Amino acid sequence: MNFFAGLLLLLMPEENAFWTLAGIIDDYFDGYFSEEMIESQVDQLVLEELVREKFPKLANHLDYLGVEVAWVTGPWFLSIFTNVLPWESVLRVWDVLLFDGNRVMLFRTALALLEFYGPALVTTKDAGDAVTLLQSLAGSTFDSSQLVLTARMGYQSVNETGLQDLRNKHRPSVMLSMEERAKGLGVCKESGLASKLYNFKREPEQLVSINDSADQMSDVADGDVDQEGDSGDVDDMYGALTVNSEIDSLPDPKDQVTWLKFELCRLLEERRSAVLRADELETALMEMVKQDNRRQLSAKAEQLEHELSELKQALSDKQEQEQAMFQLVMRVEQELKFAEEARISAEQDAAAQRYAANVLQEKYEEAMASLAQMENRAVMAETMLEATLQYQSSQQKALSPLPSPRASAQDDSFQESQSRRINLLGPFSLSWRDKNKGKQNNASDCTDAKLTDAHEQREEAPSIDDEKHGETQKPDGEWTVESPRGNDKAESPKKDRIHIITNDMNGRHGQLQEIQLD
């Protein structure tokens, strides 16, 4: 009680600690700290039964060592693990205990600690070692979360209802033992039974020797009476007194019965321990027999060797596969490297081609611009040529006063030359429009309109020019034309210029087509 009272004083003022302690003892541990401590003994019996149910092997080993579970778990319950676990673990256990409102968490925590350290306890060979080991291991339980989790989740079957049933089962036996103990204490106080039992336990041969001596004395006395019937009364009285004194020196029969009961209990305990030890030895012997089966061991060894050879073969195959995979990965890396280099070169080529395409596009645009300029110049040249031809024809017609057959022939030759000139310019203008694929339609339409107007004017011009140049028609249908000389000489330089311009434009048009094809 003093352990958790000190802990409460550390956590709160003195008065609050007192009332908290009183509430815990009255509500949670009623009957624990009474004079008989009946509830504490009942809980220890309940815990022992749970340990035998949950950990039978550990319980058998503790019985073999002669260790009672209550020797270790009794202080745990009385101090609520205050002097057993680290403080952090103690506070976590207290939280759950106060939250639940009962003592179930005590049993769950004790079972969790036995689960943690049970395998270590099974290896001990002495009772002192088992108790010391369990106490030391419990004091090193610093993982409070794992402890509480195991206690809460691993032992959910341990609940208040089941504990109450077990308490009701073991409480009568505890009450009976308390009554027997009270009676035994009364007998010992009255007759000094403890000292006599101690003498009986230490010198049981003395009782036998005393009984033998008494028998011998009685036999001797009888013999003396038979053989010496006439002996004196003094000797008989002396022998009787001697026998009586020896009989009086014998212990009380009740004391002997009590001592025999204690001996019987001790022998029963030894027998129980012997039976448990025999069971453990039998179990160990069976395990040794199973483990000492040489045939199975040899077969198992052969199987293990076969498995080892298979594992070695699988390991070698795996190493070969890893080597092949490594080579494949190296090859793939090389191919990726080559592909990366090819990609870089392709990107460079694509950039160069884009640059060349841009340059060609610029050249193409420049050529188209120059071509448009040349077309405009050609249109202007055609217009100027048409105007010049019309002017010359009008001048010739004005200068020819009289019509004559020669003049008509010259007029025909002049019209043929005009038509020839127009025919020379016509294909150029048409082919130019076809090659430009519909571009600059306005300029070409203007040129066509001008050319058609020129043709119509030429068709109407002879009648007007004939009148101006003095062309006359004879009654028989013949025309006479008089025209000035030297017209053919004036027209020859203009024809040469037209041929030069046409050839130049055709050459540039061929260059433009080559650029487009590139």
C-alpha positions as CSV (number, residue, x, y, z in Angstrom):
1,M,0.0,0.0,0.0
2,N,2.8,2.4,0.8
3,F,4.2,2.2,-2.7
4,F,1.2,3.6,-4.5
5,A,0.5,6.0,-1.6
6,G,4.0,7.5,-2.2
7,L,3.2,7.7,-5.9
8,L,0.0,9.5,-5.2
9,L,1.8,12.0,-3.0
10,L,4.2,12.7,-5.8
11,L,1.3,13.5,-8.2
12,M,-1.1,15.5,-5.9
13,P,-1.4,17.3,-2.5
14,E,-1.5,15.3,0.7
15,E,-5.2,15.5,1.3
16,N,-6.1,14.7,-2.3
17,A,-3.7,11.8,-2.2
18,F,-5.4,10.5,1.0
19,W,-8.9,10.6,-0.4
20,T,-7.7,9.1,-3.7
21,L,-6.1,6.2,-1.8
22,A,-9.2,5.7,0.3
23,G,-11.4,5.6,-2.8
24,I,-9.1,3.2,-4.6
25,I,-9.0,0.8,-1.6
26,D,-12.7,0.9,-1.0
27,D,-13.9,0.7,-4.6
28,Y,-11.2,-1.4,-6.4
29,F,-9.5,-3.4,-3.6
30,D,-12.2,-4.2,-1.1
31,G,-11.0,-7.0,1.2
32,Y,-7.4,-6.8,-0.1
33,F,-5.8,-5.1,2.8
34,S,-7.9,-6.6,5.7
35,E,-6.4,-8.7,8.5
36,E,-7.1,-12.0,6.7
37,M,-6.5,-10.6,3.1
38,I,-9.1,-13.0,1.9
39,E,-9.7,-11.3,-1.5
40,S,-6.0,-11.2,-2.2
41,Q,-5.7,-14.9,-1.6
42,V,-8.7,-15.6,-3.8
43,D,-7.3,-13.5,-6.6
44,Q,-4.0,-15.4,-6.4
45,L,-5.8,-18.7,-6.7
46,V,-7.8,-17.4,-9.7
47,L,-4.5,-16.2,-11.3
48,E,-2.9,-19.6,-10.7
49,E,-5.8,-21.3,-12.5
50,L,-5.6,-18.8,-15.4
51,V,-1.8,-19.5,-15.7
52,R,-2.4,-23.2,-15.8
53,E,-5.0,-22.7,-18.5
54,K,-3.0,-20.3,-20.6
55,F,0.6,-21.5,-20.0
56,P,0.5,-25.2,-19.0
57,K,4.1,-25.9,-19.7
58,L,5.2,-22.9,-17.6
59,A,2.9,-24.1,-14.8
60,N,4.4,-27.6,-14.8
61,H,7.9,-26.2,-14.7
62,L,7.1,-24.0,-11.8
63,D,5.6,-27.0,-10.0
64,Y,8.7,-29.0,-10.7
65,L,10.8,-26.2,-9.2
66,G,8.5,-25.9,-6.3
67,V,7.6,-22.3,-7.0
68,E,4.2,-21.0,-6.3
69,V,2.8,-18.3,-8.7
70,A,1.6,-16.3,-5.7
71,W,5.1,-15.9,-4.5
72,V,5.8,-13.6,-7.4
73,T,2.4,-12.2,-8.4
74,G,1.3,-11.5,-4.8
75,P,3.5,-8.3,-4.5
76,W,2.4,-7.3,-8.0
77,F,-1.2,-7.2,-7.1
78,L,-0.7,-5.6,-3.6
79,S,1.4,-2.8,-5.0
80,I,-0.5,-2.5,-8.3
81,F,2.9,-3.1,-10.1
82,T,4.4,0.1,-8.5
83,N,7.6,-1.6,-7.3
84,V,7.7,-4.0,-10.3
85,L,7.4,-2.0,-13.6
86,P,9.0,1.2,-14.7
87,W,7.0,4.3,-13.9
88,E,5.7,4.9,-17.4
89,S,4.4,1.4,-17.7
90,V,2.9,1.7,-14.2
91,L,1.0,4.8,-15.1
92,R,-0.3,3.3,-18.3
93,V,-1.6,0.3,-16.3
94,W,-3.2,2.6,-13.8
95,D,-5.0,4.5,-16.5
96,V,-6.6,1.4,-17.8
97,L,-7.4,0.1,-14.3
98,L,-9.1,3.3,-13.2
99,F,-10.9,3.6,-16.6
100,D,-12.3,0.0,-16.4
101,G,-13.4,0.4,-12.7
102,N,-12.4,-3.2,-11.7
103,R,-9.3,-5.4,-11.2
104,V,-9.4,-7.1,-14.6
105,M,-6.3,-5.2,-15.8
106,L,-4.2,-6.7,-13.0
107,F,-4.8,-10.2,-14.3
108,R,-4.3,-9.2,-17.9
109,T,-1.0,-7.4,-17.1
110,A,0.3,-10.4,-15.1
111,L,-0.6,-12.8,-17.9
112,A,1.1,-10.5,-20.5
113,L,4.3,-10.4,-18.4
114,L,4.3,-14.2,-18.0
115,E,3.8,-14.4,-21.8
116,F,6.8,-12.1,-22.4
117,Y,9.2,-13.9,-20.0
118,G,7.8,-17.4,-19.8
119,P,10.3,-18.9,-22.3
120,A,13.1,-17.6,-20.1
121,L,11.6,-19.0,-17.0
122,V,11.3,-22.5,-18.5
123,T,15.1,-22.6,-18.8
124,T,15.7,-22.1,-15.1
125,K,16.8,-25.0,-12.9
126,D,16.3,-23.5,-9.4
127,A,13.4,-21.8,-7.6
128,G,15.5,-18.9,-6.5
129,D,16.7,-18.3,-10.1
130,A,13.2,-18.4,-11.4
131,V,11.9,-15.8,-8.9
132,T,14.9,-13.5,-9.3
133,L,14.8,-13.8,-13.1
134,L,11.1,-13.0,-13.3
135,Q,11.4,-10.0,-11.0
136,S,14.4,-8.6,-12.9
137,L,12.8,-9.1,-16.3
138,A,9.5,-7.5,-15.2
139,G,11.5,-4.4,-14.0
140,S,12.9,-4.0,-17.5
141,T,9.6,-3.7,-19.3
142,F,10.0,-0.2,-20.7
143,D,7.8,-0.7,-23.8
144,S,4.5,0.3,-22.1
145,S,2.6,0.5,-25.4
146,Q,3.4,-3.1,-26.2
147,L,2.5,-4.3,-22.7
148,V,-0.8,-2.5,-22.6
149,L,-1.7,-3.7,-26.2
150,T,-0.9,-7.3,-25.4
151,A,-2.8,-7.1,-22.1
152,R,-5.9,-5.6,-23.6
153,M,-6.0,-7.3,-27.0
154,G,-4.4,-10.7,-26.2
155,Y,-6.5,-11.5,-23.2
156,Q,-9.9,-10.2,-24.0
157,S,-11.4,-13.5,-22.8
158,V,-10.4,-12.5,-19.2
159,N,-13.3,-10.4,-18.1
160,E,-15.1,-9.4,-14.9
161,T,-17.8,-12.0,-15.3
162,G,-15.4,-14.9,-15.6
163,L,-13.3,-13.6,-12.8
164,Q,-16.3,-13.4,-10.5
165,D,-17.2,-17.0,-11.3
166,L,-13.7,-18.1,-10.5
167,R,-13.6,-16.1,-7.3
168,N,-16.9,-17.7,-6.1
169,K,-15.3,-21.1,-6.9
170,H,-12.1,-20.5,-4.9
171,R,-13.5,-18.4,-2.0
172,P,-14.9,-21.3,0.1
173,S,-11.6,-23.1,0.0
174,V,-9.8,-20.0,1.2
175,M,-12.4,-19.5,4.0
176,L,-11.9,-23.2,5.1
177,S,-8.2,-22.9,5.1
178,M,-8.5,-19.8,7.2
179,E,-10.6,-21.6,9.8
180,E,-8.3,-24.6,9.9
181,R,-5.4,-22.3,10.4
182,A,-7.1,-20.6,13.2
183,K,-7.8,-23.9,14.9
184,G,-4.3,-25.1,14.4
185,L,-3.0,-21.9,16.0
186,G,-5.2,-22.5,19.0
187,V,-4.0,-26.0,19.5
188,C,-0.4,-24.9,19.3
189,K,-0.9,-22.2,21.9
190,E,-2.5,-24.6,24.3
191,S,-0.1,-27.6,24.1
192,G,3.0,-26.3,22.5
193,L,2.4,-28.5,19.5
194,A,5.0,-26.8,17.4
195,S,7.9,-27.8,19.6
196,K,6.7,-31.4,19.9
197,L,6.2,-31.7,16.2
198,Y,9.7,-30.4,15.7
199,N,11.1,-33.1,18.1
200,F,9.1,-35.7,16.3
201,K,10.3,-34.7,12.9
202,R,13.9,-34.6,14.0
203,E,14.0,-37.9,16.1
204,P,11.4,-40.3,14.8
205,E,13.7,-43.3,15.7
206,Q,13.5,-42.4,19.3
207,L,9.8,-43.3,19.4
208,V,10.5,-46.7,17.9
209,S,13.3,-47.3,20.3
210,I,11.2,-46.3,23.3
211,N,8.4,-48.6,22.2
212,D,10.8,-51.5,21.7
213,S,12.3,-50.9,25.1
214,A,8.9,-50.8,26.7
215,D,8.1,-54.1,25.1
216,Q,11.3,-55.6,26.2
217,M,10.8,-54.4,29.7
218,S,7.3,-55.9,29.8
219,D,8.7,-59.2,28.5
220,V,11.4,-59.2,31.1
221,A,9.0,-58.4,33.8
222,D,6.7,-61.3,32.8
223,G,9.7,-63.6,32.6
224,D,10.8,-62.6,36.0
225,V,7.4,-63.2,37.4
226,D,7.2,-66.7,35.8
227,Q,10.7,-67.8,36.7
228,E,11.0,-66.1,40.0
229,G,7.5,-66.1,41.4
230,D,8.9,-66.0,44.8
231,S,10.8,-62.8,44.3
232,G,10.3,-60.0,46.6
233,D,7.7,-57.2,46.4
234,V,10.5,-54.7,46.2
235,D,11.7,-55.9,42.9
236,D,8.2,-56.0,41.4
237,M,7.4,-52.5,42.6
238,Y,10.7,-51.3,41.2
239,G,10.0,-52.9,37.8
240,A,6.5,-51.5,37.7
241,L,7.7,-48.0,38.5
242,T,10.3,-48.2,35.8
243,V,7.8,-49.3,33.1
244,N,5.3,-46.6,34.2
245,S,7.9,-43.9,34.0
246,E,8.9,-45.0,30.5
247,I,5.2,-45.1,29.4
248,D,4.6,-41.7,30.9
249,S,7.6,-40.4,28.9
250,L,5.9,-41.2,25.6
251,P,4.2,-38.3,23.7
252,D,0.5,-37.7,23.6
253,P,-1.4,-39.8,21.0
254,K,-3.2,-36.7,19.7
255,D,0.1,-35.1,19.1
256,Q,1.3,-38.2,17.2
257,V,-1.9,-38.1,15.1
258,T,-1.3,-34.4,14.2
259,W,2.3,-35.2,13.4
260,L,1.3,-38.1,11.2
261,K,-1.1,-35.8,9.4
262,F,1.7,-33.4,8.6
263,E,3.8,-36.2,7.4
264,L,1.0,-37.5,5.3
265,C,0.6,-34.1,3.7
266,R,4.3,-33.8,3.1
267,L,4.4,-37.3,1.5
268,L,1.4,-36.4,-0.7
269,E,3.2,-33.2,-1.9
270,E,6.3,-35.2,-2.6
271,R,4.2,-37.8,-4.5
272,R,2.6,-35.0,-6.5
273,S,6.0,-33.5,-7.3
274,A,7.3,-37.0,-8.3
275,V,4.3,-37.5,-10.6
276,L,4.8,-34.2,-12.3
277,R,8.5,-34.8,-12.6
278,A,7.8,-38.3,-14.1
279,D,5.4,-36.7,-16.6
280,E,8.1,-34.1,-17.5
281,L,10.7,-36.8,-17.8
282,E,8.4,-38.9,-20.0
283,T,7.7,-35.9,-22.2
284,A,11.4,-35.2,-22.5
285,L,12.1,-38.8,-23.2
286,M,9.6,-38.9,-26.0
287,E,11.1,-35.8,-27.4
288,M,14.5,-37.3,-27.2
289,V,13.3,-40.5,-28.8
290,K,11.8,-38.5,-31.6
291,Q,14.9,-36.4,-32.0
292,D,17.2,-39.5,-31.7
293,N,15.6,-41.3,-34.6
294,R,18.7,-41.9,-36.6
295,R,17.0,-43.2,-39.7
296,Q,14.8,-40.2,-39.9
297,L,17.8,-38.0,-39.2
298,S,19.8,-39.7,-41.9
299,A,17.0,-39.4,-44.4
300,K,16.5,-35.8,-43.4
301,A,20.2,-35.3,-43.9
302,E,20.1,-36.8,-47.3
303,Q,17.1,-34.7,-48.2
304,L,18.9,-31.6,-46.9
305,E,21.9,-32.5,-49.0
306,H,19.8,-33.0,-52.1
307,E,18.0,-29.7,-51.4
308,L,21.5,-28.1,-50.9
309,S,22.7,-29.4,-54.3
310,E,19.5,-28.1,-55.9
311,L,19.9,-24.8,-54.3
312,K,23.5,-24.6,-55.5
313,Q,22.4,-25.5,-59.0
314,A,19.7,-22.9,-58.8
315,L,22.2,-20.4,-57.6
316,S,24.6,-21.2,-60.4
317,D,21.7,-20.9,-62.9
318,K,20.6,-17.7,-61.4
319,Q,24.2,-16.3,-61.6
320,E,24.3,-17.3,-65.3
321,Q,21.0,-15.6,-65.8
322,E,22.3,-12.5,-64.0
323,Q,25.4,-12.5,-66.2
324,A,23.3,-12.8,-69.3
325,M,21.0,-10.1,-68.1
326,F,24.0,-7.9,-67.3
327,Q,25.3,-8.4,-70.8
328,L,21.9,-7.7,-72.3
329,V,21.6,-4.6,-70.2
330,M,25.1,-3.5,-71.4
331,R,24.1,-4.1,-75.0
332,V,20.8,-2.2,-74.5
333,E,22.8,0.7,-72.9
334,Q,25.1,0.7,-75.9
335,E,22.2,0.7,-78.3
336,L,20.5,3.4,-76.3
337,K,23.8,5.4,-76.5
338,F,23.9,4.9,-80.3
339,A,20.2,5.8,-80.6
340,E,20.8,9.0,-78.5
341,E,23.7,9.9,-80.8
342,A,21.6,9.2,-83.9
343,R,18.8,11.3,-82.4
344,I,21.2,14.2,-81.7
345,S,22.6,14.0,-85.3
346,A,19.0,13.7,-86.7
347,E,18.0,16.8,-84.7
348,Q,21.1,18.6,-86.0
349,D,20.2,17.6,-89.6
350,A,16.6,18.6,-89.0
351,A,17.8,21.9,-87.7
352,A,20.0,22.4,-90.7
353,Q,17.2,21.4,-93.1
354,R,14.9,23.8,-91.4
355,Y,17.5,26.5,-91.7
356,A,17.9,25.6,-95.4
357,A,14.2,25.5,-95.9
358,N,13.9,29.0,-94.3
359,V,16.7,30.2,-96.6
360,L,15.0,28.7,-99.7
361,Q,11.7,30.2,-98.5
362,E,13.3,33.6,-98.3
363,K,14.9,33.1,-101.8
364,Y,11.5,32.0,-103.1
365,E,9.8,35.0,-101.7
366,E,12.5,37.3,-103.2
367,A,12.2,35.6,-106.5
368,M,8.4,35.9,-106.4
369,A,8.8,39.6,-105.6
370,S,11.2,40.1,-108.5
371,L,9.0,38.1,-110.8
372,A,6.0,40.2,-109.8
373,Q,8.1,43.3,-110.6
374,M,9.2,41.8,-114.0
375,E,5.5,41.0,-114.7
376,N,4.5,44.6,-114.0
377,R,7.4,45.7,-116.2
378,A,6.2,43.3,-119.0
379,V,2.7,44.6,-118.7
380,M,3.9,48.1,-119.0
381,A,6.1,47.1,-121.9
382,E,3.1,45.5,-123.7
383,T,1.0,48.5,-123.0
384,M,3.7,50.8,-124.3
385,L,4.2,48.6,-127.3
386,E,0.5,48.5,-128.1
387,A,0.3,52.3,-127.8
388,T,3.4,52.6,-130.0
389,L,2.0,50.3,-132.6
390,Q,-1.3,52.1,-132.7
391,Y,0.5,55.4,-133.0
392,Q,2.6,54.2,-135.8
393,S,-0.3,52.7,-137.7
394,S,-2.2,55.9,-137.3
395,Q,0.8,57.9,-138.5
396,Q,1.3,55.6,-141.5
397,K,-2.3,55.8,-142.4
398,A,-2.2,59.6,-142.1
399,L,0.9,59.8,-144.3
400,S,-0.5,57.6,-147.1
401,P,-2.8,60.0,-149.2
402,L,-3.7,57.8,-152.1
403,P,-4.7,54.2,-151.9
404,S,-3.0,51.9,-154.3
405,P,-2.5,48.2,-154.7
406,R,0.9,48.5,-153.3
407,A,-0.4,50.4,-150.3
408,S,-3.0,47.7,-149.7
409,A,-0.3,45.1,-149.8
410,Q,1.8,47.2,-147.4
411,D,-1.2,47.5,-145.1
412,D,-1.7,43.8,-145.2
413,S,1.9,43.3,-144.4
414,F,1.6,45.8,-141.6
415,Q,-1.4,44.0,-140.1
416,E,0.4,40.7,-140.4
417,S,3.4,42.2,-138.6
418,Q,1.1,43.6,-135.9
419,S,-0.7,40.2,-135.5
420,R,2.7,38.5,-135.4
421,R,3.9,40.9,-132.7
422,I,0.7,40.2,-130.7
423,N,1.2,36.5,-131.3
424,L,4.7,36.8,-129.9
425,L,3.5,38.5,-126.7
426,G,0.3,36.4,-126.3
427,P,1.9,33.0,-125.4
428,F,4.3,34.7,-123.0
429,S,1.4,36.4,-121.2
430,L,-0.7,33.2,-121.1
431,S,2.2,31.0,-120.0
432,W,3.1,33.5,-117.4
433,R,-0.4,33.3,-115.9
434,D,-0.4,29.5,-116.0
435,K,3.0,29.2,-114.3
436,N,2.1,31.6,-111.5
437,K,-0.9,29.3,-110.8
438,G,-3.6,31.9,-110.4
439,K,-1.4,34.5,-108.7
440,Q,-1.7,38.2,-109.5
441,N,-5.0,37.6,-111.4
442,N,-5.7,41.3,-111.4
443,A,-2.6,42.2,-113.4
444,S,-3.1,39.4,-115.9
445,D,-6.8,40.2,-116.3
446,C,-5.9,43.8,-117.0
447,T,-3.3,42.6,-119.6
448,D,-5.9,40.4,-121.3
449,A,-8.4,43.2,-121.4
450,K,-5.9,45.5,-122.9
451,L,-4.9,42.9,-125.6
452,T,-8.5,42.3,-126.5
453,D,-9.1,46.0,-126.8
454,A,-6.1,46.3,-129.0
455,H,-7.3,43.5,-131.3
456,E,-10.7,45.2,-131.6
457,Q,-9.1,48.5,-132.4
458,R,-6.9,46.9,-135.0
459,E,-10.0,45.3,-136.7
460,E,-11.7,48.7,-136.8
461,A,-8.6,50.6,-137.6
462,P,-8.3,49.6,-141.4
463,S,-11.5,51.3,-142.4
464,I,-10.6,54.5,-140.6
465,D,-6.9,54.4,-141.6
466,D,-7.8,53.7,-145.2
467,E,-9.7,56.9,-145.4
468,K,-6.9,58.8,-143.7
469,H,-4.2,57.2,-145.9
470,G,-6.2,57.7,-149.1
471,E,-7.0,54.0,-149.7
472,T,-9.7,53.7,-152.4
473,Q,-11.5,50.8,-153.8
474,K,-11.7,50.5,-157.5
475,P,-14.9,49.4,-159.2
476,D,-13.5,45.9,-159.8
477,G,-12.8,45.5,-156.0
478,E,-9.1,46.3,-156.0
479,W,-7.5,48.5,-153.3
480,T,-4.7,50.9,-153.8
481,V,-2.5,51.9,-150.7
482,E,0.1,54.5,-150.5
483,S,2.3,54.2,-147.4
484,P,5.6,55.9,-146.6
485,R,8.7,53.8,-146.9
486,G,11.0,52.9,-144.0
487,N,8.4,51.5,-141.6
488,D,10.0,48.0,-141.6
489,K,13.3,49.5,-140.6
490,A,11.7,51.4,-137.6
491,E,10.0,48.3,-136.3
492,S,13.0,45.9,-136.3
493,P,14.7,47.4,-133.1
494,K,11.5,47.1,-131.2
495,K,11.1,43.5,-132.1
496,D,14.6,42.8,-130.9
497,R,13.9,44.4,-127.6
498,I,10.7,42.3,-127.1
499,H,12.6,39.1,-127.9
500,I,15.3,40.0,-125.4
501,I,12.7,40.8,-122.6
502,T,10.8,37.5,-123.4
503,N,14.0,35.4,-123.3
504,D,15.0,37.0,-120.0
505,M,11.7,36.4,-118.4
506,N,11.6,32.8,-119.6
507,G,15.1,32.2,-118.1
508,R,14.0,33.6,-114.7
509,H,10.9,31.6,-114.8
510,G,13.0,28.4,-115.3
511,Q,15.2,29.4,-112.4
512,L,12.1,29.8,-110.2
513,Q,10.9,26.4,-111.2
514,E,14.2,24.9,-110.2
515,I,14.1,26.6,-106.9
516,Q,10.5,25.2,-106.3
517,L,11.6,21.7,-107.2
518,D,14.6,21.9,-104.8
